[in-house]
């Protein structure tokens, strides 16, 4: 009986808070959008109070320059502050109320309803949620729920651009959304143009390890379609196993490939270094370790894709693999120009302090 009373009281409290929110908010013009779960959602035009739920959502809001509208953030965002330039550029977000735990494990799950209601959002942006669950959440809270997505992890899937456009339409940031899409596309074109005349026979073989995948990973974690390598047409040896996507390989496979150059994602560097101390003979059997051609990249997969970092990493890969074609690129300056565009501040030095020098030599000892 006590449990039943608590449940009834909880539902009553939820209802009262919901009604209070909507009675306190003045009526606004509304627009209809089709979100990335193919749902037609009616939302207020240019809302003043929004929240971002699940991986990558807050990043896109910051890219759009709408972080001043955010009224609450996930606890995961507060706890895991390094590695995400949008957070480094907006430390004031840490002062906002918590709207629930967040984190990769909460994907496609209902958020903390009470915490969400306390911050009185007009719109909830949420990533990677099924249409049925989004409908149920919207009905329960009586607050518009807009689903966005990056597409497949660690890629620049076209649905990412559509997500930006949907968010831009709601937030009256249409122009900024198009600027972001254009910047990404122009970066890709510049990178590819620089290497278009490099013959395949002159390209060194390359491998990237330590890529984050549902947490930190070691040297066996790689990707056959890793964007920083794709955008400079690198000879990614992982493509010999599969054409695209993340994969885990055996160490024997890496020895068999014995690539000329190895890149290590800084997110997994500590695990790689720990593994070296346990099995130095394996690493010492790799040509790239012997010739000291192992280089550092900043973490791309850090609460889904860090888009600006992926582009900066691509320039680092290009400068390492084809120095002549990237002789004009000064990596710290390039990284800061990219970060300044996406998050409004040059935060490369903070990233370097946390992870190391972009394109720098990796030491194992």
N, C-alpha and C positions, 0 to 999 in steps of 0.2 A: 504493500500500500504506500509506503514511504517513497519507493522508487517511482511509482506511478505519479504521486504528487509532484515529485521533482521534475519529471518529464513534462507534466502539464504546465507547471510553473515556467519551465524553460521555453516552451512553445509560446506561452502567453507573453513572456518578456520579449521574445523575438518579434512577435506581432506588434507589440506596443512600440518598440524601437523603430520598426519598419514604417509604421504609420506616422511616427513623429518625424522621421526623415522627410517623408513626402509632403507632410503638411508644412514643414519648415522651408522647403525648397520652392522658390517661385517658379511659375510655369515658364517654360522656354519653348522657342521654336524647335521643332523636331525634324529629323531627316531619316530616310530609310537607307540602310546599307545591307549589302550581302557579305557576310563575313566568310572566313576561310573554312568554315564547316558547312558552307552553302546554306546558311540560315539568313532569313530576312529579319533584320533587327531594327526597331525604331529607337533612335537615340536622340538626346538633346543636342542641338547644334552648338558646337564649341563649348562643351561642359567645363565648369570651373573645378570640379572635384572628381578625380579619377584614381583608380588603383590598378596595379599591374601584378598579375598572378601567374606563377609558373615560369619556367626557364626562358630567358631572353626577352620577356615582355618589357621590362623596365628599360633595358638597353635601347630598344627602338624608340621608346618615348623620349629618352634623352637625346637620341640622334635627331629626332624631330624638333627638339628644343621646347618640349612641353613639360619638362620636369617640375616647373612651378605649379602645375595643376595636380601633382601627385600628393595625396593626403595620408598615405600609409604605405609601408614597405614590408616585405617578408623578412622574417628573422634571419633566414639564410643569407640574404643580401647584406645584413648588418654584420653577421659573423664572419663571412668569407669576403673580406674587403679587397684583398690584393688580386691582381690579375685581370681586373675589369676596368678599363679606362673610363667608362661612363661613371663609375662610382668614384674613382679618383678625382674626377673633374667636378663632382657634386657631393662633397662631404656633408653638406647640410641635410642630405637625405637620411643620414644616420639618426637625426633627431626626430624623425617622424614616428608615429605610433606603429607598432607591429600589427600586421594583418594575418598572422599565422606563421607556421614554421617555414614553408617553402622548401626548395631543394628538389633535386631530380626525382626523389621518391614520391613526390606529390603530383607528378604529371598525371593528368586525366582523373584527378581526384577532387572531391568537393573541398573548398577551402574552409577555414575556421569561420563559420557564419557569424558568430557573435562578434569576433574581432573585426570582420568586414563591416558589419552594420554600425559599429561604434564610430567609424571614421566618416560615415555618411557619404559614400561615393555616389555620383550621378551615373557613372559608367564603369563597368568592370572589364578590363582587357585581360584575356587569359590565353595562354598558348597551349597547343596540343591537347585540346579537349574534344571529345566526341560530341556530335550534334545533340544526341539525346540527353547527355549529361548537362550540356550547356543550357538546353531548354528547361530541364528540371531545376537547375540552379537559378535561372532567371525567374521562373515561376515562384520558387520558394522565397526569393528575396524581393521580388518585384522591382528589380534593378536591371537595366539592360546589360547583357553579357555578350561581349564581342570576342569571337575566337580568332586568333592569329596563328601563324606558323612560319617557321624558317624552312619548311620542307625537310628533306633528309638532312640529318646532322652533318655539320662540317662541309656543307656545300653552299653554293649561291644559287639555290633553286629559284626559278622565276616566281614561285608563290611567295617568296620573301618580298619581292618588289610589290606584289599585289597587297600583301599585308601592310606594307608601308603606305600604300595609296589609300587603303581603307581607313587606316588610323589618321592619315593626313586629312581625309575628307571630314571625318568626325571632329577633329581638333582645329579645323581651319588652317591646316598646315600643308595644303596641297602642293604649293610651290616648293616647300622644303623637301617633301617626299620625292618630287621629281628631281631635285638637285642631288639627293642621295643616290637615286637610281643612276643618274648620269655620271656621278663621280665614280661609282663602282665600275660602270661599263667603260668609262674612259681610262681608268686605271688598268683594267684588263687589256684594253686595246694597246695602251702604251707598252705594257710588259711584253705582249706577244709581238708587237712590231720590232722591238729591240732585238728579238732573238730569231726573227723570221729567216735571216740569211745564214744562220749557224747550221752547218751541215750535221746530220745525225752522227756521222762518223767522227766528228770533233767534239761530241758531247760526252762528258764524263758520266758514268753510271752513278745513280744517287739513291739513297734510302733515307727515310725519316722514321725515327722510332720515338717511343715515349709519349705517343699521342694519347691524350685523355679520352677515355671511353667509359662512361658511367663511373668515374673516379680516376685516380692516378693509375698510370700503367708504366711498365718497363719498356725495354728496348724491343720486345717482341710485338708491341702494339704499333701498327702502321696503317696506311691508307693508300689504296691504289689510285685514288682520284684526289689526292691531297691538293687543295687549291693553290697553295704557294708554289708547288712544283708544276701543277697543271698549267698555270698562267705564264710559265717561262718554258713550256714544252720540254721539261726535263726528262731524262731517261730514268723514270721511276721503276726500279727493278721489281717492285711489288706487282706491277702489271703482268708479270709473267705467270702469276697465279690466278688473278682475277682482274677484270677490266676496270672495276670501280668499287668504291666503298671500303669501309674499315675491315681489317682482318688481323688476326693474331697469327704469327708465324713461329716456327721452331727455330731455335738458335742455329741448328745445323743448316737450315735453309739460308740464313744470313751468311754463314761461312761459305756456303756454296756460291752465293751471288758475289760475295767479297767486293762490294761496291767501292768505286773510287772515292766517293764522298759520302759521309753520313751526317745527317742533321738530327739533332735531338730537341724535341719539344721540351721547353724548360719546365713545364708542369710535371714531367716524369723524370727530370734529371736526377733528383735525389735517389729514386729507385734504381736508376741506371748505375749511379756511382756506388750504391750499396751492393748491387749485383757484381760490379767489377771487383770489389774487395773480397767477395766470396769466390768468384770464378775468374781471376785475372787471366788465366791461360786462354779462355775463350776470346776475350777482347784483344789480347795480344796477338791472336791469330788473324785479326782483321787488318787488311791493308790500310784502311783509313786511320786506324788507331796508330799503326806503325809510322805512317807518313804525317801524322798530326793534321789530318784533314777531316776532323769532326767538328761541326759548328752548331752554335746555339740558335734556336728560334724561340720567339715568345709564344706563350700558350694561346692556341686558337680555340680549342674546345674548353671553355671555362664558363659554365652555365649557358650552354649552347655556344654558337659561333660568335667570337669576337671579330666582327667584320673588319674594322680598322686594322687590328693586329694581323689578320690574315693577309691583308694587302701589304702591310709593312714587311711581313715575313717573305712575301713573294719577291719584293725588291732585294731582300737579303739573300734569298736563294739565287736570284739572277746575278747579283754582284759576285757571289761565290763561284757559281758555275761558269759564268761568262764575263769575267772582269772587264774585258775590253768594251763590251756593249753597255756596261753600267758604270763606266769610269767617271761619269759626271755625278753619280749618285753618292751623296754623303748620308749614310744610313740614319744617324741620329736626327739630322735635319729633315730627311724624308719622313721618318716616323712621326716627328712632331707636326709636320705639315698635315699628315693624314689624321692624326689625333685632333689637331686643331679644327679640322673640318668636321669631324664626326661629333666631338664632345665639347668643342669650344675652347679647349685649353691644351697646351703642349705638355703632355704628361709622360713623355718617354723616359725622362730621368727617374721618375717614380717607378716605372716598370723595370728599368735597368737595375735600380736599387734592390728590387724584390727578386729578380730572376737572372740578371747578368746582362752582358753586352750583346745586343742583337747582332748576329753574324760573327760573334767572337768565337775563339777556339774553346772547345770543351776540354777540361782537364778531369781525369778520372781519379787521380790520387789525392 
